[in-house]
Amino acid sequence: MTFAWYAHLRDLAHRPWLVAALVSWTIALCEYLFQVPANRIGYAALSLTQLKIIQEVITLTVFVPFAMLYMRQSWSWNYVWAALCLMGAVFFVFREPGKPQAEPATASCLETAVQSPQG
């Protein structure tokens, strides 16, 4: 999708926006033909949130080289910070949900009154 969304800014800048849109939609359609079945298969084993985080990680992994090599954008430390934030998102989305801890074993007043002999 990165190519469909942004390559026209460089390659079709001299063309009308309608031409750029049609070319981009054609590229996007080809990608959707793979993405939709992949999401269907992935949803059998992963949650919707996990699928979305994976998509964002893949997007950033593809976008940074695309921006720097194809679109000739300069390097920015913001790419690193964004990657670290996504790594945190991956950690939290894929970790086991927290298990509630058992309450401390203290006897309630009622249990104490029943168990203690009345004198």
ZILIN-V364114 format. One record per residue. N is the residue number from 1. BURIAL is b if it has 9 or more other ideal C-beta (glycine too) atoms within 8 Angstrom, else e. D_CENTER is the distance of its C-alpha to the mean C-alpha in Angstrom with 2 decimals. Layout:
# ZILIN-V364114
N|BURIAL|D_CENTER + N|BURIAL|D_CENTER
This chain:
# ZILIN-V364114
1|e|15.10 + 2|b|15.53 + 3|e|19.15 + 4|b|19.75 + 5|e|18.55 + 6|b|20.23 + 7|b|22.93 + 8|b|25.34 + 9|e|25.58 + 10|b|27.44 + 11|e|28.98 + 12|b|29.99 + 13|e|30.72 + 14|e|34.38 + 15|e|33.77 + 16|e|33.49 + 17|e|30.06 + 18|e|30.77 + 19|b|31.07 + 20|b|27.80 + 21|e|26.11 + 22|e|27.75 + 23|b|26.83 + 24|b|23.16 + 25|b|23.12 + 26|e|24.79 + 27|b|22.25 + 28|b|19.38 + 29|e|21.37 + 30|e|21.64 + 31|b|17.94 + 32|e|17.38 + 33|e|20.09 + 34|e|17.90 + 35|e|14.47 + 36|e|15.91 + 37|e|17.76 + 38|e|14.96 + 39|b|12.81 + 40|e|16.12 + 41|e|16.73 + 42|b|13.38 + 43|b|13.69 + 44|e|16.94 + 45|e|15.49 + 46|e|11.97 + 47|e|11.03 + 48|e|9.41 + 49|e|6.85 + 50|b|6.33 + 51|b|6.42 + 52|e|3.91 + 53|b|1.30 + 54|b|4.55 + 55|e|5.19 + 56|b|4.17 + 57|b|5.96 + 58|e|8.44 + 59|b|9.02 + 60|b|9.95 + 61|e|11.88 + 62|b|13.73 + 63|b|14.20 + 64|b|15.95 + 65|b|18.61 + 66|b|19.00 + 67|b|19.65 + 68|b|22.01 + 69|e|23.84 + 70|b|23.98 + 71|b|23.93 + 72|e|25.80 + 73|e|23.87 + 74|e|24.81 + 75|e|22.88 + 76|e|21.31 + 77|e|20.34 + 78|e|17.62 + 79|b|15.63 + 80|e|16.12 + 81|e|15.30 + 82|b|11.96 + 83|b|11.25 + 84|e|12.62 + 85|e|10.54 + 86|b|7.26 + 87|e|9.51 + 88|e|10.42 + 89|b|7.16 + 90|b|7.12 + 91|e|10.75 + 92|e|10.81 + 93|b|8.62 + 94|e|10.62 + 95|e|13.89 + 96|e|16.77 + 97|e|17.39 + 98|e|20.26 + 99|e|23.62 + 100|e|26.15 + 101|e|29.02 + 102|e|32.47 + 103|e|34.85 + 104|e|37.70 + 105|e|40.68 + 106|e|43.16 + 107|e|45.88 + 108|e|46.12 + 109|e|49.43 + 110|e|50.26 + 111|e|49.74 + 112|b|51.86 + 113|e|54.62 + 114|e|54.77 + 115|e|54.89 + 116|e|57.39 + 117|e|61.05 + 118|e|62.90 + 119|e|66.02
